[in-house]
Amino acid sequence: MKAAWLLVLAAAGALAVAGCTSRAEQRARDAWHDVTGQRPQHAQVDLNTATQRELSRLPGLTDDDAARIVAHRPYGSRQGLLRKGVIGEGKYQQIEDDVYVSQAR
């Protein structure tokens, strides 16, 4: 019984740390935007050719989100993510400046 409680506490702690890290990263991006008026510069990702791993590295996206993006290809525009119901509006807003769409083949 004691071991089960320790396991539950350890899992809860791990989830709390993971959530805090994600929130801290978002706060840092927001602070950068507030101070400079621009988003941090980094390479954009093509929704039609990026790997699942590249997509999962985008802010706010999970491995499952990235898998859905790959599964619903091709996209004619970034808004295709919303039209096809691949991700929600909140996640789309987090990544819209980080993605582009090449011509579908």
C-alpha positions in Angstrom: 0.0 0.0 0.0 2.8 2.4 0.9 4.6 1.6 -2.4 1.4 2.4 -4.3 1.2 5.8 -2.7 4.8 6.6 -3.4 4.3 5.7 -7.0 1.2 7.9 -7.2 3.1 10.8 -5.6 6.0 10.3 -8.0 3.8 10.3 -11.0 1.9 13.4 -9.8 5.2 15.2 -9.3 6.5 14.2 -12.7 3.3 15.5 -14.3 3.5 18.8 -12.3 7.1 19.4 -13.4 6.2 18.7 -17.1 3.2 21.0 -17.0 5.2 23.7 -15.2 8.0 23.5 -17.8 5.5 23.9 -20.7 3.8 26.9 -19.0 7.2 28.4 -18.3 8.2 28.1 -21.9 5.0 29.7 -23.0 5.4 32.6 -20.5 9.0 33.1 -21.8 7.7 33.3 -25.4 4.9 35.7 -24.3 7.4 37.9 -22.4 9.7 38.0 -25.5 6.7 39.1 -27.6 5.6 41.7 -25.1 9.1 43.3 -24.8 10.2 43.1 -28.5 6.8 43.1 -30.3 8.0 40.1 -32.2 8.0 36.4 -31.9 11.4 34.6 -31.3 13.0 33.8 -34.6 13.3 30.1 -35.7 12.8 28.1 -38.8 9.3 27.5 -40.1 8.1 24.0 -40.8 6.3 22.9 -43.9 3.0 21.1 -43.0 3.2 18.9 -46.2 6.8 17.7 -45.8 7.8 18.0 -42.2 8.4 14.8 -40.2 6.2 13.9 -37.3 9.2 14.6 -35.0 9.7 18.1 -36.4 6.0 18.9 -36.0 5.9 17.6 -32.4 8.6 20.2 -31.5 6.3 23.1 -32.4 5.0 25.0 -29.4 2.0 23.4 -27.8 1.8 20.3 -30.1 2.0 16.7 -28.8 3.1 13.6 -30.6 -0.5 12.8 -31.2 -1.2 16.2 -32.8 1.8 15.7 -35.1 0.6 12.3 -36.1 -2.8 13.7 -37.0 -1.2 16.5 -39.0 0.8 13.9 -41.0 -2.2 11.6 -41.5 -4.4 14.4 -42.9 -2.0 15.6 -45.6 -1.9 17.3 -48.0 -2.8 20.8 -47.0 -3.6 23.7 -49.4 -3.1 26.3 -46.7 -2.2 26.6 -43.0 -5.9 27.0 -42.2 -6.4 23.4 -43.5 -5.5 22.3 -40.0 -8.7 23.9 -38.8 -10.9 23.1 -41.7 -10.0 19.4 -41.4 -10.4 19.4 -37.6 -6.8 18.3 -37.1 -6.1 20.7 -34.2 -8.2 23.3 -32.3 -8.1 27.1 -32.6 -5.9 27.5 -29.5 -3.1 25.2 -30.8 -3.4 26.7 -34.3 -2.8 30.2 -32.9 0.3 28.9 -31.1 1.8 27.5 -34.3 0.4 29.6 -37.1 3.6 31.7 -37.4 5.8 28.7 -37.2 4.3 26.7 -40.2 3.8 27.2 -43.9 2.4 25.0 -46.7 4.3 24.1 -49.9 2.4 23.0 -52.9 0.8 19.6 -52.4 2.3 17.0 -54.7 
